[in-house]
Amino acid sequence: MTHPSKVKGNKFEREIVRTIKDAGFDGERAYASDGRSLGENEKVDVRATIKGKKYLIQAKIRKQIAKWIIPDTDSVDIQIIRQDRGEPLVVQPLSAWLEDKCS
C-alpha cells in the first residue's frame, strides 16, 4: 500500500499539471515523481512548456507552512524570502505566475 504522504504528493503534482493545462500551456508529470522518466534530473516532478520556454518544477506539499512565507496578495504581488547567506526566492500563487506568463 502506498504511503499517505506519497499519495498526497502525487495528487499535488497532478493538480499542478491540471492548473498549467487549464491556463493553456503544456504540462507533464514525471512518472513516479522521478524526472529521469522525462529525460530530466531526478528531482523534477513536473515539466511545463510555456510560450516555448521549458520550466522544470519540483513540487513540495506540507500540512502547514510558516504564515510569514505566504504573501498577502491583497497588499503585494510577490513575497521574496531568503535564508542567511542564501539566494532570494520568489513566492507567489501559481495562478498569478501563470497569468504573468500569458502576457
N, C-alpha and C positions, 0 to 999 in steps of 0.2 A: 504494500500500500504506500502511495506517495505521501511524503511528509507534508503537513498542512502549510508550512511556510513556502515550500516549493510550489504547491498549488496556487497560493496567493501570488507569488512572483510571476508564474506563468500567466495567470489571469490579468495581472497588471501589464505585462508585455503585450498581450493581445489587445488590451484597452488602448495602449499607446498606438499600436498599428492601426486600429479602427479609427482613432481620432485623426491620425495623419491621413488616412484614406478618405475620411469624411471631409477633410479640408481640400481634397482634390489632388493629393500627392501620392507617390508610391511609397509604401512601407512594407517591410517584410521582417518577420520574427525569425530569429535563428533557432533551428531545431535544437531542442534540449538546452536552450539558453547558452549555446556554445557557438560563438561567431565563426569558428572554423568551418561550420556547415555552410556558411555564406562566403567562405574564402577570406575571412577577416580574422582579426585577433580573437582569441577565445573569450575575452571579456565583453565582446559586443553581443548585446541582446537583441537589438533592433537596428535594421539599416533602412534609412529613408533617403529618397531622392526627391529633392525639392528644387525646381527650376534648373535641373541639370547638375545640381551640386549634391554630392553624397554626404550624408551625415551618419556617423556611427554612434549609436546610443547605448549606454549602459543604464538599465533601469534598476532602481532601488526603491523598495517599499518598506515602510516601517509602521508599526502600530501608531506611533506618535513621533513627530519631530519637534524640536525646540520651537516654541512660539516666535522667538525673535528672528528665526530664519524665514518665516512666511511673510512675504511682502504685503503691506496694507494697500491693496490695489485701488482703494478709494482715494489714496493720497499720492502714491508713487507708481511708476511703471515697472520698475525693476528693483530688486534688492541685491546689493553687492556685498558678499561676505568674504572673509579671509582668515585663515589661521595664522598665528605668528610665523613670520618668515615664509609664508605660503603664497600661492598665486591667488589673486582675486577671482571669485567665481560669481557668475550672474544667476540669480534665482528669479524666475517669473513663471506665471501659469503657462502650460503647454499651449492652450488656445491662443494666448497673446503672442507667443513665439511664432506659432504657425501663421497668425494673422499678419505679423511683420514680414513673413516670407512671401505672403501673397502680394504685397505691394512693391 
